C-alpha cells in the first residue's frame, strides 16, 4: 500500500471517532485493505481490457462494482450514525 492510500485510510478512519462500530472496519488496516482491493480490482479490469480478455474484464468490473457498493454502504452507515439529526 502506498503512502497516499494510507493517508486516505487514516482520513476516513479519523473522520468519525466511532467508526469502528461498522463491522467490516475493525482497524485502519481493514480500511487500507479495502482500498487496496479496489485498486487491485481496477487493475484487473484494465489488464483484462488491454488483453482483450472480455470475460476477465467483466468479472473484475462486476466484483469491483459489488465491492464499492458495500464500501459505500459502510461509509453511509457511518455518516448517518454520526449525524442522525440530518437523516430523519
Protein Blocks (a to p, Z undefined) as FASTA:
>chain_A
ZZklmmmmmmmmmmpmklmmpmklmbfklmmmmmmmmmmmmmmmmmmmmnopaklmmmmm
mmmmmmmmmmmmmmmmmmmmmmmmlmZZ
